[in-house]
Amino acid sequence: MDSERDITKKMLDKLREHRYNQAREAAKQFVTEAKEEDNFLTRAKILMEEAVNDKKKIITEGDEANDSEHKETFIIKKSTPQFGDVLESQIETIRKTISDNVTFGDNALRYYPDADDMTLDGKIPSLNLSFQFRYADPSGANGLYIWCDASQLSDENTRLIGKIRDAYMNWRNEITQDSDLMEKLKKASKRDE
């Protein structure tokens, strides 16, 4: 009887050891897969960020690549003869569409005669958000770009982002309907040289 008990005990010990080894191997495999998945996700995130950054062709004065693309920049300020009222009207319309809390810098509206393009930059401080409207976007699609740092995507903020899109569409349509505006800007920029 002792021998049967010993045999049973040895068998149970073997089974326990086997289960312990299986659990340990499974845990190692899980950790390895988690590391690989994390590595994959990290690489995917970096690749997506690079793709998004490549797609964003922002026109700014400090960007060397864009300096070579756009040799001329005609900044439209409130004090710019003939076009100051255009800027004022655009700002007023955008604030009515989005919110009174939209701000614009001194160089918010720029015209690029070599590309027959125009951009308008604005900010919404309450959302840590900045945006750019681009009239002749090279993608041929929507020329609305938004940059945002850590904002809650609440219903109110989501509606506000929708209003930014509406404001962009109105801005672009207004410029398109005022067919001679771009031509006037081109002539004014040449006189300014």
N, C-alpha and C positions, 0 to 999 in steps of 0.2 A: 504494500500500500504506500509505503514511503517512496518507493521508486516511482509510482504513478504520480504521486504528489510532486516529486522533484521534476519529473518530466513535464507535468502541467505548468509548474512554476517556471521552468526554463522556457517553455513555449510562450507563456504570457510575457516574460521578460523580453524575449526576442521580438514579439509583436509590439510591445511598448517601445523598444529601441527602434524598430522599423518605423513606427508612427512618428516618433520624435525626429528621426532622420528625415522622413518625408516632410514634416512640418517645417523643419529647419531649411530644407532645400526650397520648399515653396516660398518661405519668407525671403530667402536670398533672391529667388527669381522675381518675386514681387518688387523688391527694392530695386533690382536691376531694371525691370520694366518701367518702374516709376521714374528712375533717373533718365532712361532713354526717352520716355514720353516727355518729361520735363525738358530735356535737351531738344527734342523735336519741337515742342511748343515754343521754346525760347527762340530757336532758329526760325520758325515760321513767323513769330511776332516780329523779329528783326527784318526778315524779308518783306513782310507786309508794310512795315514802316518805311523801308527803302522804296518800295513800289509807290506808296502814297506820296513820299517826298519827291520822287522823280516826276510823278504826274502833276504835282503842284508847280506850275510855272508862274511864279509870282513876279510881278514887275516891281522892283524896288531899286532905288538909286544906288544902294550899297552893294548890290549883287553884281559881281564881275561878269558872270555869264550873260546877264541881261544887259549890262552896259555895252557889251559887244553887239548884242542884238538890236538895242535901241540907243542909237547915238544921240538922239534929241529927246528932251523932255520939256514940255510946256506945262508949267504948274499954273493952275487956275485958282486964284485966291479971290476973296471977297472984294479986294481992291483992284482986281484985273479989269481994265476998261473993256466994255462990251460983254464980258463973260461973268463978271462978279454976280450979276443977278441970276444967271443960270445956276451957279453954285448955290446961291441962297435958296432958290426955288427947289432945287433937288434936295437940299438938306431939310427944308420945311416939309416937303412931301414924304421923305423917308421918316422923319420924326412922327408925322401924322399916322403913317402906316404901322411903324414898329412901336415906338415909345418916345416920350420926351427925354428919356434918359440916355439916348444915343449921343455919342460925342464924335467930333471930327477934328483932326489936326489941321494945322495951317496948310499943309501940302496934301490934303485929302484927295483933291481932284487933279488928276494928271492926264495930259493928252500926249500921245506918242505919234508924231507926224510920220515917221518912217514906216510905222506899222498901221497907221490910221486906226489907232486903238485908244481907249480911254479906261482909266481905273478910278474907282472911288473907294477910299478906305475909311472905315468907321469902327467904333468900339461901343460895347455895352458893358460898362464897368461892373454893374451889379451881377453879371454872369461870368466875369473874367473872360469875356468873349471879344474877339475882334473879327472883322469880316472885310472882304474885298469884293467889289463888283467889278467885273471885267467885261467890257463891251464886245471886243472881238477876240474871244478866247480861242487859242489855237486848236483846241479839241473840236471846235465847231458846235459844242454842246453848251451846257450851262456854265456861265462864267461867274458863278457864285462860290466863294471860298470862305470857310469859317475855321477859326482856331479858337480853342477853348481849353481852359485849365480848370479841372476839378469843379464842375458845376453839376448840381443835382438835376436829373432829368425828370422834373416834376411836370404835371399837366400844364401849369402856367409857363414854365420854361420851354416846354415843347411847342406850345402855341406861339411863343415869342420867336422861336426859330422858324416856324412856319411863316410868321409875319416878315421875317428877314427875306425869305424866298419871295414872298409877294412883293415886297419893296424892290427887290432886284428885278423882277419881271416888269413892274411898272417903270422903273428907271430905264431899263433897256428899251422898252416899247416907246417911252417918251423920246429917247434919243433917236430911235429909228423913225418915228413920226416927224420929228423936226429934221427933215432930210438935209437941210443946208447947214446944220450946226457943225458937223464934222468938217465940211468944206471951209466954213468960216474959221474954225480952229486951226486948220492947216495953213490958211493964209495968214492968220495972226501969228502963228509960230514962226513963219518965215520972216515976217517983219521984225520979230523979236530978236532974231539972230544977229 
